[in-house]
Amino acid sequence: MNINQATLDQFLGRFVSDLGATFHAANVVIGDKLGLYKALATAGPCSSAELAERTGTTERYVREWLRGQAAGGYVTYDPATDRYWLTEEQAFALAQDDSPAFVPGAFQLAASTVKDEAKIAEAFRTGGGVGWHEHHRDLFEGTERFFRPGYIANLVDSWLPALDGVTAKLEAGARVADVGCGHGASTIILAQAYPNSIFVGFDYHEPSIEVARKAAAEAGVSERCTFQVARAQDFPGTGYDLVAFFDCLHDMGDPVGAAAHVLQALDENGTWMIVEPFAHDRVEDNLNPVGRVYYNASTLICTPASASQEVGLCLGAQAGEAALRDVVLSGGFTRFQRATETPFNLVLEARP
Ligand SMILES: C[S@@+](CC[C@H](N)C(=O)[O-])C[C@H]1O[C@@H](n2cnc3c(N)ncnc32)[C@H](O)[C@@H]1O
């Protein structure tokens, strides 16, 4: 063996950080579900006993949790007083569900995949799929909570204005379909922003559609914002001014079939807005922290989801613009362009 000790040490340093992060993930989910972050954010500096008292939890567990959080930089500790608190930045990211930097939803999503690991390993062996509906429910809720802050921050203010002529139509009164809508976060944000337009969200996953309906009622938009169980390949209705797919085209088994269906469902002057994970076209250009998040999520969620459906194209969550263009043009669209991007999202626009 010819091991370079410095190279090995560098790798093991990385491993310690990753191992800590892996254990940390479930603790973020626990802190989020038990309200520990939110209680810390409102209480200010707290002892473990005070935080346990405020949250109806057990001091010994909370003390250990706080120490792990402080070791990871998610909570701040003062040894002089033995108290813990959240800085403004930590509270913004950990205790405010709609802040653009909210992170517990992402951990809820990621930790859910560990619960399903055996199913995915079996799919590696058999080549079969694992449908979205076969996952732990934390995947559905975690996905919504991970993506919603980005939609609040970007959708109305920057993504829609980047599309040709779409905001004017929405302001005047347009018909919109949000396909693969999950819990309907994007659909409801759109309905709140454009009171003259009507919105319908479609998803094949019935439990998600039920959550979306309740959320629309709570948001006071259910008259103009409805939800139906339907597949991307055959959802009902024609003459839509805008059809939107948020982070779901690559999860579908037959994205070309979906594209062909969107084409016939759109008005002749309509727009298909596709939001997909940010990716470059070449693998080597995605070997970075964002690519690591998406390739790993894709292995555990998106690729098995696509494999579970007819055709089973398995685009993957790092398909890149060129592969997405192929899908859209194969579906019969003639115009396709990148409208805008963020570090996590590609926003694409297709026209008949
Ligand atoms: C990653 S989630 C995104 C959900 C939502 N658009 C969002 O941004 O929060 C992918 C969604 O696509 C849905 N989906 C997958 N294949 C589908 C298909 N063929 N037709 C309709 N929905 C589908 C799943 O049920 C899931 O809700």
The ligand as an SDF file (V2000), in Angstrom:
LIG
                    3D

 27 29  0  0  0  0  0  0  0  0999 V2000
  -40.4220   16.7830   -5.7140 C   0  0  0  0  0  0  0  0  0  0  0  0
  -42.1610   16.7970   -5.6180 S   0  0  0  0  0  0  0  0  0  0  0  0
  -42.5370   18.4910   -6.0050 C   0  0  0  0  0  0  0  0  0  0  0  0
  -43.8760   18.9160   -5.4860 C   0  0  0  0  0  0  0  0  0  0  0  0
  -44.2290   20.3790   -5.7070 C   0  0  0  0  0  0  0  0  0  0  0  0
  -44.2850   20.7210   -7.1270 N   0  0  0  0  0  0  0  0  0  0  0  0
  -43.2800   21.3010   -4.9970 C   0  0  0  0  0  0  0  0  0  0  0  0
  -42.5360   22.0050   -5.6650 O   0  0  0  0  0  0  0  0  0  0  0  0
  -43.2890   21.3360   -3.7420 O   0  0  0  0  0  0  0  0  0  0  0  0
  -42.6660   15.9200   -7.1010 C   0  0  0  0  0  0  0  0  0  0  0  0
  -44.1530   15.7680   -7.2230 C   0  0  0  0  0  0  0  0  0  0  0  0
  -44.4480   15.2180   -8.5130 O   0  0  0  0  0  0  0  0  0  0  0  0
  -45.5470   14.3500   -8.3750 C   0  0  0  0  0  0  0  0  0  0  0  0
  -45.5630   13.4440   -9.5270 N   0  0  0  0  0  0  0  0  0  0  0  0
  -44.6320   12.5140   -9.8630 C   0  0  0  0  0  0  0  0  0  0  0  0
  -44.9920   11.9060  -11.0090 N   0  0  0  0  0  0  0  0  0  0  0  0
  -46.1570   12.4440  -11.4090 C   0  0  0  0  0  0  0  0  0  0  0  0
  -47.0090   12.2480  -12.5320 C   0  0  0  0  0  0  0  0  0  0  0  0
  -46.7100   11.3700  -13.4840 N   0  0  0  0  0  0  0  0  0  0  0  0
  -48.1280   12.9990  -12.6210 N   0  0  0  0  0  0  0  0  0  0  0  0
  -48.4290   13.9060  -11.6660 C   0  0  0  0  0  0  0  0  0  0  0  0
  -47.6770   14.1350  -10.5860 N   0  0  0  0  0  0  0  0  0  0  0  0
  -46.5320   13.4270  -10.4650 C   0  0  0  0  0  0  0  0  0  0  0  0
  -45.3140   13.6750   -7.0400 C   0  0  0  0  0  0  0  0  0  0  0  0
  -46.4840   13.0690   -6.5220 O   0  0  0  0  0  0  0  0  0  0  0  0
  -44.8000   14.8520   -6.2010 C   0  0  0  0  0  0  0  0  0  0  0  0
  -45.8420   15.5130   -5.5520 O   0  0  0  0  0  0  0  0  0  0  0  0
  1  2  1  0
  2  3  1  0
  2 10  1  0
  3  4  1  0
  4  5  1  0
  5  6  1  0
  5  7  1  0
  7  8  2  0
  7  9  1  0
 10 11  1  0
 11 12  1  0
 11 26  1  0
 12 13  1  0
 13 14  1  0
 13 24  1  0
 14 15  1  0
 14 23  1  0
 15 16  2  0
 16 17  1  0
 17 18  1  0
 17 23  2  0
 18 19  1  0
 18 20  2  0
 20 21  1  0
 21 22  2  0
 22 23  1  0
 24 25  1  0
 24 26  1  0
 26 27  1  0
M  CHG  2   2   1   9  -1
M  END
$$$$
